[in-house]
Amino acid sequence: METKVVRLPVPLADLARRLADRGIRAGDVNAFLDVEPRLAQTVPLVGATAPCGFPSPADDYLDRPLDFNELLITHPAATFAVRVTGLSMIGAGIFPGDIAVIDRALTPSYECIVLALLDGEFTIKRYQTKGGTVILHPENKDFADIVIQEGQEFEIWGVVSGVIRKF
């Protein structure tokens, strides 16, 4: 098999080494991510809404418990999360420090947001096509579109299905 020397951050290099050692594809998420399963935890979900305008009387009604796994994960075997860095997607409400939920089972469609691997580096951008050309569009006017050129190493790792932000 042909090889190529690249510089990667240590965590990505370790990931690549695990992939190579186990002889698996990048798509076999569960096989290479070190994830420890936990017991399902739920929180109460209040049945009333919380308007962001004028206050209204609160209801004492509680809806069924809310399970964040159920809320965020549609395809457990194909879902993983990455921490976001950079400012290129702030117009889409994705900020540095957020956690993007990536679903590899979803097929990318025009205007969805994807996690792509481009020339050995990950990026989160809006997926667009124009005349057979793939464009990775940032949601920040300070950043330029990335037009995928022939010969570039390009793979979509999954569709961003949600974002988690802690204040």
Phi, psi and omega in degrees: 000134180292145180237166180215135179272126177222155175263127180229150170302148186308315180299322178289323177296318177298319178298314179298320179296317178297320178299313182294318182295324184269352178063041181242162178279159178300334181287347181276068189305310185297335184283336183241348177275133178276089182241129177261124178292146178235164175293147178293132177242142178233161175232152178294143176246115180289136183288341180277157174270166180235090181298148178266014178253236181286144180294148175228158181301139180276143176272150176269003184283132175252131175279183178298156180301146181262124178254116183295331175298315180294323182290321188258341189238117177265322182237085186307319183290344184242015185245138174214176183230149175227149176274134184275139170232160176087168187248006189289348183241020183295332177293340177263005180080022178248115188243159177304137181094341176296161174248118179269131177268122185250127179247110181282347181279344180277140177274126180300137177232163183307129177079000175285168178257132186234158166260117182243151173252114184237115181050043175084004180236140179278147174209146174251123182209167174280132184272125178224154173229146179212114180058037179085357179261137177270133179236131173259111189257123175282156177254053177203122184297345179280356182241146181267155173300150172252113179264121182288123182261152176300137180096344177284145174279118186217130177211135174272121182274339179166172180260136176286115183258352179183166179224138178247130178229134177248132181269000000 
